[in-house]
Amino acid sequence: MSMIKKLLTGTVIAGAVALAMPTVSMAFDSDHKEEWSKITILFVPWSQSSNPFFEAVVNGAKDAAEQQGVKLDVQFGEEDQKNQLGILETGIANGVSGIAVNVADDDAYDKLLCDAAAKGMPIVTFNIDDSKGAEGLCRMAFMGQNFVETGYLIGKRMIKEHGLKKGDHVFTPVEAPQATYAVLRHAGVKKAMDEIGATTEILGTGNDHANALNLMTQYLLGHPETDAVVGLGQTPTSQAVQAIKDAGLKIPAGGFDVSQSILENIKNGELTATVDQQPYSQGYYAITQ
């Protein structure tokens, strides 16, 4: 079976991009690029610049900026809240035309972004939103997943395919366990496991793949009673199959996001499924919006 056919038959669970979009009418005329060339959009991923997941996100943003004829300023927060706030403060002070940002904390960015929005600066979020959505942050739209729903989706898939049952234990490693996406994805997986009486446990892995593999392997060696692994992000999902092998276990794995190694693991039947969140679209639509 070809890779494309496998993807279309549900091996990859397509995580729909939730576009909370207002009605927008745009007039494209022959001189709009000259007019729009004065627009500068600050694009601020919360993650580390070395995180391969965001390559597709940034590529989408760059393509949209080029097509629309606007300037794009990409700056990574490097998973440092103070650093990201500094980037946003500087951009606002310099009078950027708009901001696209992902927020990993429900409270840290509220005042800064709401003050900017009150002054007429359009703000959208992508990839990670406030857990309360528009009620929790002064933003116009969000480009990304419903993390709880997709966590529940992959949890139910693992239960159905592998017969997980009451008393089973599911390991749920994630890059940054305190981040909004991790908390909400875990809530979705836990909801599915609670329904059958299984337990879950989070472990922070960071974004470095070698370190994540080591941490996950050590966890599994110390918890040989583990019955399945559900990675809550690209890094742990990409390392789940190898960690299970290194720990000498034979248990199923699934998770979130897509990479070449994740797709190979799916193709080889070693990874059950992953929830793809369409990173290119997140960047593209954030800028287009």
N, C-alpha and C positions, 0 to 999 in steps of 0.2 A: 504494500500500500504506500503511495507517495506521501511526502510530508504534507502537501497541500490537502490531499484527501483526508489525512488524519486530522488536520486542524478543522476541516469542515465537518467532520463527524463527531466533534465534541471533545476531542482529546485536550484541546485548549478551551477553557471556559471564557467566552468573550465578556469582559467586564464593561458594561455600557458606560460611556462618558455621560455623566449627568450634567446637562447644560441648562442652568437656570437662567435662561436668556430673556431679556425684555425684547419687545418687538422693535426691530431696528430697520430703518429704511436708509440705504446708502445710494447716493447718486454718483455713478462713475462717469466722469466726463474726460475729455481729452487732456485737460490741464490739471487733473486732481493730484498728480504726483508732484507737480511744482508746489501746489498748495500744501500737500501733506508732508513734504520733505522737511517742514519745520517742526513736525511732530517727533518727539523723542519719548519712547516707552522704556521705563526701567523694568527689567525682567529679573526677578530675584528668587531663584531656587533656594530653599532652605538647606539643601544637602551639601556635601563636600563636592568640590569640583572634580575630584577623581572618581566619583561614583558613576560607573558606566551607564546606569539606567537613564541618567539625565542627558546623555548624548542625543538621544532621539527627541527628547523634550525640547532641547535647545535648537536642534535642527528644524523642528516644526516652527518654532518662534522665528528663526532666521528666515525661513522660506516665506512665511506670512509677511514679515517686515519688508522683504525684497519685493514681493508682489504688490503690496500696498504703497510702496514708496515712502516708508517711514524709517526713522532711525531707531536702532535697538541698542540698549545698554544692558548687557548681561553681566550680573555680578552674583557670585555664589555666597550664601550665608555661612558655608563651611560648618554647618551644624553648631554654630555658636550664636546664641541669641543676641548677645551684645553686639557682635559683629554685624548681624543682619539688621538690627535696629539702627546701627550707625550708617549702614548703606542706605536704608530708607530715609533716615533723617537728612542725609546729605542730598539725596535725590530730590526730596521735597523742597529743601532750601534752595536748590539750584533751579527749581521750577520745571521739572520734567512734566510732560504732557499727561502722562498716565502711568499707572503701576500695575504690573502683574506679579503676584507673589504667592508662595505657598507658606502657610503658617502652621508650625508644629506645636504651638501653645495657644490655648484658648484666650488667654488674658494679656499676654505680653505686648501685643501689637494694637490693641483696641484703641487707645487714646490717640496714638500717633496717626493711624490710618483714618480714624473717624474725624479727627480734626482736619486732615487733608481732604477727605471727601466732602466735609461741610463747606470747604472753600471752593468746591467745584472740580476737584481732581478725580477723574474716573479711576476706580480700583476694581480689579477682578482677582480672584484666587484660582490657582490651578494645582492639581496633584494632591494637596492637603488643604482642607478648608477648616474653619472653626466648626467644632462638633455640633454647634447649634445653628449652623448655616448663616443665612442673612440676619437672623435674630441675634447672633452673637458677634457679628462683625459688619462694619459699614462697607460692604462690597456689593457690586452690581450683579455679579454672576460667579459661578464656580464651574470649572472644567475638571472633572475627575469622577471617581467612584463613590458610590454609597458603600463605605467600608464595612458597616455592620451586615448589610445584605449580602455582600460578596463573601465575607467571612463565614456567614451561615451557609452560603451556597457550597463553598469548598468543604465545609465540615460535613454537610449532608452527603456530598459526593463520596467522601472517604468512608462514611458509615455504610452507605449503600453498597459500594464496591468491595469493601473488605470486612464486612460483618462486624464492625466495632460494636461493643456491647457494654452493659453495666459492669463497672469495675475496671474497665480498660483505661490506660493512661496515654495521653497524646502530648507530645513534646512540640511546643510552638515557639521556636526561636525567631528573633527579629532584630534588625540592626539597632534601633533606638527604642527600647521598651516604653519610655516615657512619652514618646511622640504621639500626637493625636491619631495618626493612621494606625499605629501599632495597638493602641488601646482599643480603638473601635473594631479593627479587624479581629483582634483577640476576643472581643465581646461577641462577635458573630459566630466564631468557631466555638466558643464556650457555650453559647446558646444551643447550638446543635448537639454538643456533647452532653450538656445538662439534661437534654430531653431523653437521653438513653442511660444516664447515670455514669458517664465516663468523666475523667478528670483531665485538666490541661495544666501546663506549666510553661511560663515564659522565661527565656534566657536572652540577654542582650549579647549580640555578636559583633557589632560595629560593621563597617563596610569593607574592611580588608578581608579578602576571601581566604587567605591562608590562616589568619587568626580565627576567622569564623569557623573554618573547618576544624581547627584544633579544639576550640571551645565546645563545639557541637559533639565531636567525637568523645571528649572527656565527659560530657554530660551523659551520653549514651552508655559509656563504660560504667559510670556510676549509677545509672538507672537502667539496668538490663531488662526491667519489667515493662519498659516502654513498648507500646503496641503500634504506634504510628507517629510520623513526623509531619507537621504542617508548617512550612516556612511562611512567615507573615510578611516577607519582603524578598526582593530579588536575590540578595546576597545569601541568606540562609537557604532559600529554595535551590539555588544553584549548587550548594554544597551538601544538600541533604543526602543524596544517593551515596556519595563518597564517604560521608560521615558514618552512615549505617554500615557500609562495607568495612570501614576501618575499625568499627566497634564490634565486628563479628556478628552482627544481627541480621535477621531476615524479616524486615517489617516494611510496610508500605510508606510512601511519602507523597506529598502534594504541596501546593503552596500558591504563591503569588508572583506575577510578573513573568517576563519573557527575556531570555538571553540565548545565545547559541548553545551553551551547555544544557540549559533547561530543555530546549527543543530536542536536542540529541537524546537526553534522558527519557523524554516522552516517546520519541521515535523508537527507542530500544525497549520500551515497556518497563523501564525502571522507575519512572515517575508517573503517578496516576493522572494528574491534571494540574493545570495552573490557571489562575485568573488573570487574564491580560487586561491591563487598563489603558491601552492605546496611548502611550506616552507622546508620540509624535502629534497626535490630535490635540492633546492637552496644551502643548506649546503653540500649535498653529491657531487654535481657536481662541486662546487667551489674547493673542496679539490682534487677530481679526476682530474680536469682540470690542 
